[in-house]
Amino acid sequence: MILGLPGETEADILETIQYLNTQHIQGIKLQLLHVLKGTDLAIYLEEHPWHILTQEEYVDLVIRCIGNLSPEIVIHRLTGDGPKDLLIAPRWSCNKRAVLNHIAHSLKTEQVYQGKYYSKQKGNL
């Protein structure tokens, strides 16, 4: 699941999590959208700029996704990293360890765990 798509809202993301909770899937990968040099997405960003998630916004979204995700679904990835020499945005994602540490810290301080807000009857939310 790619987070940070142009025009995507938090409600859209949580709706996707709710949908995935109703599917017979075994795992999920959460991935930050990376804009790389030489891609159609890079051209699109130049022609139609959109808000690129900050690290704080991304971590907040990941925390919300984890809290609303069924505990029966394995989380395979919390973020990724694009090639540093090709990455246009977001540049903060170059430090993957810092992003993962930020997620871990936020989970702990906000006392969120996978499925905290999940309800089997509702599917989510």
C-alpha positions in Angstrom: 0.0 0.0 0.0 1.6 3.3 -1.1 1.1 6.2 1.2 1.3 9.8 -0.1 -0.3 9.5 -3.6 -1.3 12.8 -5.2 -4.7 13.9 -3.9 -4.9 11.1 -1.3 -6.4 11.9 2.0 -6.1 10.2 5.4 -9.7 9.1 5.0 -8.8 7.4 1.7 -5.9 5.6 3.4 -8.0 4.4 6.3 -10.7 3.3 3.9 -8.2 1.2 2.1 -7.1 -0.3 5.4 -10.7 -1.1 6.2 -11.1 -2.7 2.8 -8.0 -4.8 3.2 -9.3 -6.0 6.6 -12.2 -7.6 4.7 -10.0 -9.4 2.2 -8.4 -12.8 2.6 -4.8 -11.4 2.5 -1.9 -12.7 4.6 0.3 -9.6 4.6 0.7 -6.0 3.8 3.6 -3.7 2.9 3.3 0.0 3.8 5.4 2.1 1.5 6.0 5.8 1.2 5.6 7.2 -2.3 9.1 8.1 -3.7 9.5 10.5 -6.6 12.5 9.4 -8.7 14.4 11.3 -11.4 13.6 10.3 -14.9 10.1 8.9 -14.2 6.6 10.0 -15.3 5.9 10.7 -11.7 8.7 13.2 -11.5 7.3 15.0 -14.6 3.9 15.0 -13.1 5.2 16.5 -9.8 6.8 19.3 -11.8 3.7 20.0 -13.8 1.1 19.4 -11.0 2.8 19.9 -7.6 1.1 18.2 -4.7 1.8 18.0 -1.0 4.7 15.7 -0.3 4.3 14.1 3.2 6.6 15.2 5.9 8.2 12.6 8.0 5.9 13.4 10.9 2.8 13.1 8.6 4.0 9.8 7.3 4.7 8.4 10.8 1.3 9.5 11.9 -0.3 7.8 9.0 1.6 4.6 9.6 0.6 4.6 13.2 -3.1 5.1 12.2 -2.8 2.2 9.7 -1.2 -0.1 12.2 -3.8 0.7 14.9 -6.7 0.0 12.4 -5.2 -3.1 10.8 -6.5 -6.5 11.6 -4.0 -8.3 13.9 -4.4 -11.3 11.6 -2.6 -9.5 8.8 1.2 -9.7 8.8 3.0 -6.4 8.3 6.0 -7.0 6.0 7.2 -3.4 5.6 6.7 0.0 7.3 8.7 2.1 4.8 11.2 1.8 2.0 13.9 3.9 0.6 14.6 5.1 -3.0 18.0 5.2 -4.5 19.6 8.4 -3.0 21.1 9.5 -6.4 17.6 9.3 -8.0 15.4 10.5 -5.2 13.7 13.8 -5.7 11.2 13.6 -2.9 10.8 13.2 0.0 14.5 13.6 0.8 14.0 12.9 4.5 13.3 9.2 3.5 17.0 8.8 2.7 17.6 8.0 6.4 15.5 4.8 6.7 16.8 4.0 10.1 15.6 7.3 11.5 12.1 6.8 10.0 11.9 3.3 11.5 13.1 4.6 14.9 10.5 7.4 14.7 7.7 4.9 14.0 8.8 2.6 16.9 9.1 5.6 19.3 5.6 6.9 18.2 4.0 3.4 18.7 5.4 3.3 22.2 4.6 6.8 23.3 1.1 6.8 21.8 0.6 3.3 23.1 -0.7 2.0 19.7 -0.4 -1.6 18.6 -1.6 -3.5 15.6 -5.4 -3.9 15.8 -5.9 -1.5 18.7 -8.8 0.2 16.9 -9.9 -2.8 14.8 -13.3 -4.4 15.3 -14.1 -7.6 13.5 -17.8 -6.7 13.4 -17.1 -3.4 11.6 -14.0 -4.5 9.8 -12.2 -1.4 11.1 -12.7 2.1 12.5 
